[in-house]
Amino acid sequence: MKSDVVIVGGGISGLSLAFYSARAGYKTTLLEKNERIGGSFNSHHCTNGKDAFWLDMGAHTCYNSYQNLLDIVEACHLKEDIIPRAKVPFMLLRDKELKSVFSSLNIFEALRSIPNIFSLKKDGLSVREYYSKIAGENNYNKALSHFFNAVPSQPTDDFPADMMFKSRPKRKEVLKNYTFREGLGSVARAIAKSKGINVFTGQEVTGIERLEGSYVITTKTGMTCTASTLALAAPPQASSRLLQTIEADISRHLGQIESASVDSVGVMVRKEDLAVRPVAAIISPDDIFFSAVSRDTVPHEEYRGFAFHFRPGEHEESKIRRITEVLGISMDKIAHRYDVINTVPSLRVGHRDWLEKIDGMLEGRNLLLTGNYFGGMAIEDCVSRSLSESRRIRKT
């Protein structure tokens, strides 16, 4: 199969790059190793009960500051599917009780520290270095650090502070935070149906060669694709392996990015079986899970759902026991369960130097790299990276 652009990886980074490539008039092929596209845009659907139920298993929220994503949403005719998220709180689980994040803060320490926000710059500081100075060391240790860890489901003390949360221009006519009628996965499905994009799932790429100025991509099933431009939208370690024989320097540089696995278990429970108050998420400090993100933000008539994001390596018995303990139910009350493992980068201070070098190495090449390990891990960071990489196609 011959294309202008072949993209390896069908998460939001690969899909958004495919969208931009096809819009520019390039014949675009996207290869995804799993049977499902979307990556962290994973809205698992279950048909138990009289109404279908979905639960987001990766990313959970979009914001009106995601302008590039909103442009794609509008182009895919999904803007009417945007719905608000119910206002329910994020809660900390301490001593078997749910408590608000703010109740764990020392207000006097916060008042002493907050003026630092006007003089302290995030550049060159880690999350711990920056936020412990503007909230206070104890407040950071007792509450904020656990909230930050819940975002990428891994310890974030050493993350670059300027890449954790960003201020962006907002679309004021759009809800401040929102999801979609059928979950975030509907965005992935809509992009995949866009004109000019050929999507193939269940196609794990096993080899890439350079032949007469083109890239030749082969998959585990024996599929072969040829393209003048190759884009990798896979985790950095996977992209590094694929480039070893054709771009050794870039491969080594990609190999410097560490990643973490997120073991997520989604459960669906009948409303009448749960005594837990409606929440946006439960964050449990120093537990075997980072967070349990709730579907309570989009209430359902019959069911409630929780996506538990566990630390890697936990035994099956430990996970299910902790789920039932936190929710206060027996195992037989779980009406449906779904498991998925995602890979997320572990970013460190100095990442911008790494990024500047990789972009210099890519200059003038028909090789594009996108993902959640460039400008940041937010959805908009992924889409923005894909947009900037798509513009390089026209220059090479």
C-alpha positions as CSV (number, residue, x, y, z in Angstrom):
1,M,0.0,0.0,0.0
2,K,1.4,3.4,-1.0
3,S,0.6,6.6,0.8
4,D,2.0,10.1,1.1
5,V,2.2,9.8,4.9
6,V,2.1,6.8,7.2
7,I,1.5,7.4,10.9
8,V,2.3,4.8,13.5
9,G,0.1,5.1,16.6
10,G,-3.6,5.8,16.8
11,G,-3.9,7.9,20.0
12,I,-5.0,11.5,20.0
13,S,-1.5,12.5,18.8
14,G,-1.5,10.2,15.8
15,L,-5.2,10.9,15.0
16,S,-4.8,14.7,15.1
17,L,-1.7,14.5,12.9
18,A,-3.7,12.3,10.5
19,F,-6.4,14.9,10.5
20,Y,-4.0,17.7,9.6
21,S,-2.2,15.6,7.0
22,A,-5.4,14.6,5.3
23,R,-6.7,18.2,5.4
24,A,-3.6,19.3,3.6
25,G,-4.4,16.9,0.8
26,Y,-2.0,14.0,1.6
27,K,-3.0,10.4,1.3
28,T,-2.7,9.3,4.9
29,T,-2.5,5.9,6.4
30,L,-2.6,5.3,10.2
31,L,-1.5,2.1,11.8
32,E,-2.6,1.2,15.3
33,K,-1.4,-2.0,17.0
34,N,-4.5,-2.4,19.2
35,E,-8.0,-3.2,17.9
36,R,-9.2,0.1,19.3
37,I,-8.1,3.6,18.3
38,G,-7.9,6.5,20.6
39,G,-5.1,5.6,23.1
40,S,-6.0,7.6,26.3
41,F,-9.2,8.7,24.5
42,N,-10.8,5.4,25.7
43,S,-14.5,5.5,26.4
44,H,-15.4,2.0,27.2
45,H,-19.1,1.2,26.4
46,C,-21.2,-1.4,28.1
47,T,-24.9,-2.3,27.3
48,N,-26.0,-3.5,30.8
49,G,-29.3,-2.1,31.7
50,K,-31.8,-0.3,29.6
51,D,-29.4,2.5,28.6
52,A,-25.9,2.2,27.3
53,F,-23.2,3.2,29.8
54,W,-19.7,4.5,29.0
55,L,-16.7,5.2,31.2
56,D,-13.6,7.1,30.2
57,M,-10.5,5.1,31.1
58,G,-7.7,7.5,30.2
59,A,-8.2,11.2,29.7
60,H,-11.4,12.5,31.4
61,T,-11.8,16.2,30.7
62,C,-11.5,18.9,28.0
63,Y,-11.3,22.6,28.5
64,N,-12.2,25.7,26.5
65,S,-8.5,26.5,26.3
66,Y,-7.9,23.5,24.0
67,Q,-8.3,25.7,20.9
68,N,-6.6,23.4,18.4
69,L,-8.7,20.4,19.7
70,L,-11.9,22.5,19.4
71,D,-11.0,23.3,15.8
72,I,-10.9,19.6,15.0
73,V,-14.1,19.0,17.0
74,E,-15.9,21.6,14.9
75,A,-14.5,20.2,11.6
76,C,-15.7,16.8,12.6
77,H,-19.2,18.2,13.4
78,L,-19.0,17.2,17.1
79,K,-19.5,20.6,18.7
80,E,-23.2,19.8,19.3
81,D,-22.1,16.7,21.3
82,I,-20.2,18.8,23.9
83,I,-21.9,18.5,27.3
84,P,-21.1,20.0,30.7
85,R,-19.6,18.1,33.6
86,A,-21.6,18.1,36.8
87,K,-20.0,20.1,39.6
88,V,-18.9,17.4,42.0
89,P,-15.8,17.6,44.1
90,F,-12.4,16.0,44.1
91,M,-11.9,14.2,47.4
92,L,-8.9,12.9,49.4
93,L,-9.3,9.6,51.1
94,R,-7.8,9.8,54.5
95,D,-8.4,7.4,57.4
96,K,-11.2,5.7,55.5
97,E,-13.0,9.1,55.1
98,L,-13.5,11.3,52.1
99,K,-12.3,14.8,52.8
100,S,-12.0,17.8,50.5
101,V,-8.6,18.7,49.2
102,F,-8.8,22.2,50.8
103,S,-9.7,20.8,54.2
104,S,-6.2,19.3,54.2
105,L,-4.5,22.7,53.6
106,N,-3.1,24.9,56.4
107,I,-4.6,28.2,55.5
108,F,-2.0,30.2,57.4
109,E,0.8,28.5,55.6
110,A,-0.9,29.1,52.3
111,L,-1.4,32.8,53.0
112,R,2.3,33.2,54.0
113,S,3.5,31.4,50.8
114,I,1.0,32.6,48.1
115,P,2.7,36.0,47.5
116,N,5.6,34.0,46.0
117,I,3.4,33.4,42.9
118,F,4.1,36.9,41.8
119,S,7.8,36.7,41.8
120,L,8.6,33.0,41.3
121,K,9.0,31.7,37.8
122,K,8.3,28.1,36.8
123,D,11.2,27.9,34.3
124,G,13.9,25.4,35.5
125,L,12.0,24.4,38.6
126,S,10.4,21.0,39.4
127,V,6.8,20.7,40.5
128,R,8.0,20.2,44.1
129,E,10.3,23.2,44.0
130,Y,7.7,25.5,42.6
131,Y,4.5,24.5,44.3
132,S,6.0,23.9,47.7
133,K,7.1,27.6,47.6
134,I,3.7,29.0,46.6
135,A,1.6,26.8,48.8
136,G,4.0,25.9,51.6
137,E,6.0,22.7,52.1
138,N,3.5,21.0,54.5
139,N,0.5,21.9,52.2
140,Y,2.4,20.5,49.3
141,N,3.3,17.2,51.1
142,K,-0.2,16.7,52.6
143,A,-2.4,17.6,49.7
144,L,-1.1,19.1,46.5
145,S,1.5,16.5,45.7
146,H,-1.1,13.8,45.7
147,F,-3.4,15.8,43.5
148,F,-0.6,16.4,41.0
149,N,0.4,12.7,41.1
150,A,-3.2,11.8,40.1
151,V,-3.0,13.7,36.9
152,P,-0.4,11.5,35.0
153,S,-0.8,8.6,37.5
154,Q,2.8,8.7,38.7
155,P,5.0,10.7,41.1
156,T,5.4,14.2,39.8
157,D,7.9,15.8,42.3
158,D,10.6,16.0,39.6
159,F,8.3,17.0,36.6
160,P,9.1,20.4,35.0
161,A,6.7,22.8,36.7
162,D,6.2,24.8,33.5
163,M,4.9,21.6,31.7
164,M,2.4,20.5,34.4
165,F,-0.2,23.1,34.1
166,K,-0.3,25.9,31.5
167,S,-2.3,29.1,31.0
168,R,-3.8,29.3,27.5
169,P,-6.2,31.6,25.7
170,K,-9.8,30.5,26.1
171,R,-12.8,30.2,23.9
172,K,-15.3,32.0,26.0
173,E,-18.3,30.8,24.1
174,V,-17.4,27.2,25.0
175,L,-18.0,25.5,28.4
176,K,-15.0,26.0,30.7
177,N,-14.7,22.2,31.1
178,Y,-16.6,19.6,29.3
179,T,-16.8,16.1,27.9
180,F,-18.9,14.6,25.0
181,R,-22.2,12.9,25.0
182,E,-20.6,9.5,24.3
183,G,-17.3,10.2,26.1
184,L,-14.0,11.5,24.8
185,G,-13.6,8.4,22.6
186,S,-16.2,9.9,20.3
187,V,-13.6,12.4,19.2
188,A,-11.2,9.6,18.2
189,R,-13.9,7.8,16.3
190,A,-14.9,11.0,14.4
191,I,-11.4,11.8,13.4
192,A,-10.8,8.3,12.1
193,K,-13.8,8.7,9.8
194,S,-12.5,11.9,8.3
195,K,-12.0,11.9,4.5
196,G,-8.5,11.0,3.3
197,I,-7.5,8.9,6.4
198,N,-7.2,5.2,6.1
199,V,-7.1,3.6,9.6
200,F,-5.9,0.0,10.2
201,T,-6.2,-1.5,13.6
202,G,-4.5,-4.6,14.9
203,Q,-1.4,-3.7,13.0
204,E,1.7,-3.7,15.2
205,V,4.6,-2.3,13.3
206,T,7.6,-4.6,13.4
207,G,10.1,-3.0,11.0
208,I,10.9,0.2,9.1
209,E,13.3,0.5,6.2
210,R,14.5,3.3,3.9
211,L,14.3,2.3,0.3
212,E,14.9,4.6,-2.7
213,G,14.0,7.7,-0.7
214,S,10.8,6.2,0.8
215,Y,9.9,4.6,4.1
216,V,8.8,0.9,4.0
217,I,6.8,-0.1,7.0
218,T,5.9,-3.7,7.8
219,T,3.5,-5.0,10.4
220,K,3.2,-8.2,12.4
221,T,0.4,-9.4,10.2
222,G,2.5,-9.0,7.0
223,M,1.0,-5.7,5.8
224,T,3.5,-3.4,4.0
225,C,3.1,0.3,3.5
226,T,5.3,2.7,1.6
227,A,5.3,6.5,2.1
228,S,7.6,9.5,1.5
229,T,6.9,10.7,5.0
230,L,6.8,8.7,8.2
231,A,5.3,9.9,11.4
232,L,5.7,8.1,14.8
233,A,3.0,8.8,17.4
234,A,3.9,5.9,19.7
235,P,5.5,6.1,23.2
236,P,9.2,7.2,23.1
237,Q,10.6,3.8,23.8
238,A,8.6,2.1,21.1
239,S,9.5,4.8,18.6
240,S,13.2,4.5,19.6
241,R,13.1,0.8,18.9
242,L,11.6,1.3,15.4
243,L,14.2,3.8,14.5
244,Q,17.3,1.9,15.6
245,T,18.3,0.7,12.2
246,I,17.5,3.8,10.1
247,E,18.0,6.8,12.5
248,A,20.4,5.6,15.2
249,D,21.1,9.1,16.6
250,I,17.4,10.0,16.9
251,S,16.7,6.5,18.3
252,R,19.3,7.1,21.1
253,H,17.9,10.5,21.9
254,L,14.3,9.2,22.1
255,G,15.6,6.4,24.4
256,Q,16.5,9.0,27.1
257,I,12.8,9.6,27.8
258,E,11.5,7.4,30.6
259,S,7.9,6.2,30.7
260,A,5.5,4.8,33.3
261,S,2.7,2.2,32.9
262,V,-0.7,3.0,34.2
263,D,-2.8,0.0,35.1
264,S,-6.4,1.1,35.0
265,V,-9.5,-0.9,36.1
266,G,-12.9,0.4,35.4
267,V,-15.9,-0.8,37.3
268,M,-19.7,-0.2,36.9
269,V,-21.9,-0.4,39.9
270,R,-25.7,0.1,40.4
271,K,-26.5,3.3,42.1
272,E,-28.5,1.7,44.9
273,D,-25.4,-0.4,45.8
274,L,-23.2,2.6,46.5
275,A,-23.2,4.8,49.6
276,V,-20.2,6.9,48.4
277,R,-21.2,10.4,47.8
278,P,-21.0,11.8,44.2
279,V,-17.4,12.8,43.4
280,A,-15.3,13.8,40.4
281,A,-12.4,11.7,41.7
282,I,-11.1,10.0,44.8
283,I,-7.4,10.6,45.5
284,S,-5.8,8.3,48.0
285,P,-2.3,9.4,49.4
286,D,0.3,6.7,49.5
287,D,-2.1,4.0,48.3
288,I,-1.8,1.4,45.6
289,F,-3.8,3.6,43.3
290,F,-3.3,7.2,42.3
291,S,-6.9,8.1,41.7
292,A,-10.4,6.7,41.1
293,V,-12.0,9.0,38.5
294,S,-15.8,8.9,38.6
295,R,-18.4,9.0,35.9
296,D,-20.5,11.1,38.4
297,T,-19.6,14.1,36.3
298,V,-22.1,12.8,33.7
299,P,-24.8,11.2,35.8
300,H,-26.5,8.0,34.6
301,E,-30.0,6.8,35.5
302,E,-29.0,3.4,36.7
303,Y,-25.2,3.1,37.2
304,R,-22.1,4.8,38.5
305,G,-18.6,4.1,37.3
306,F,-15.1,4.5,38.5
307,A,-11.8,4.2,36.7
308,F,-9.1,3.2,39.2
309,H,-5.6,4.1,38.1
310,F,-3.2,1.8,39.9
311,R,0.5,1.8,40.4
312,P,2.2,-0.7,38.1
313,G,2.8,-4.3,39.3
314,E,0.0,-4.7,41.7
315,H,-1.5,-8.2,42.0
316,E,-5.1,-8.9,40.8
317,E,-6.3,-9.7,44.3
318,S,-4.9,-6.5,45.7
319,K,-6.5,-4.4,43.1
320,I,-10.0,-5.9,43.4
321,R,-9.8,-5.9,47.2
322,R,-8.9,-2.2,47.3
323,I,-11.7,-1.3,44.8
324,T,-14.3,-3.0,47.0
325,E,-12.9,-1.4,50.2
326,V,-12.9,2.1,48.8
327,L,-16.4,1.8,47.3
328,G,-17.7,-0.1,50.3
329,I,-19.2,-3.0,48.3
330,S,-18.7,-6.7,47.9
331,M,-17.2,-8.1,44.7
332,D,-20.6,-9.4,43.5
333,K,-21.9,-5.8,43.3
334,I,-19.6,-5.0,40.4
335,A,-21.9,-5.2,37.4
336,H,-19.1,-4.8,34.8
337,R,-15.4,-4.5,34.7
338,Y,-12.9,-3.3,32.1
339,D,-9.0,-3.3,32.2
340,V,-6.5,-1.3,30.2
341,I,-2.8,-0.4,30.4
342,N,-1.6,2.9,29.1
343,T,2.0,4.3,28.8
344,V,2.7,7.9,30.0
345,P,6.1,9.7,29.9
346,S,8.0,10.7,33.0
347,L,9.2,14.2,32.2
348,R,12.1,15.8,34.1
349,V,13.5,19.3,34.5
350,G,15.7,20.1,31.5
351,H,13.2,18.5,29.1
352,R,13.2,21.7,26.9
353,D,16.8,21.2,26.2
354,W,16.0,17.6,25.1
355,L,13.2,18.9,22.9
356,E,15.4,21.6,21.3
357,K,17.9,18.9,20.3
358,I,15.4,16.5,18.9
359,D,13.8,19.2,16.8
360,G,17.2,20.1,15.4
361,M,17.8,16.5,14.5
362,L,14.5,16.3,12.7
363,E,15.1,19.5,10.7
364,G,14.9,18.8,6.9
365,R,13.8,15.2,7.3
366,N,10.6,13.5,6.2
367,L,10.3,12.0,9.7
368,L,7.7,13.4,12.1
369,L,7.5,12.8,15.8
370,T,4.5,13.6,18.0
371,G,3.1,12.5,21.3
372,N,2.6,13.5,24.9
373,Y,6.3,13.8,25.6
374,F,7.0,17.0,23.8
375,G,5.3,20.3,24.9
376,G,3.4,18.6,27.8
377,M,1.0,15.8,28.6
378,A,-2.3,17.7,28.2
379,I,-4.6,16.8,25.3
380,E,-3.9,20.2,23.8
381,D,-0.2,19.8,24.0
382,C,-0.5,16.6,22.0
383,V,-2.7,18.2,19.3
384,S,-0.5,21.3,19.2
385,R,2.6,19.1,18.6
386,S,0.8,17.3,15.8
387,L,-0.2,20.6,14.2
388,S,3.4,21.9,14.2
389,E,4.8,18.6,12.9
390,S,2.1,18.6,10.1
391,R,3.5,21.9,8.9
392,R,6.9,20.4,8.4
393,I,5.5,18.0,5.7
394,R,5.1,20.9,3.3
395,K,8.7,22.0,3.9
396,T,10.5,18.7,3.4
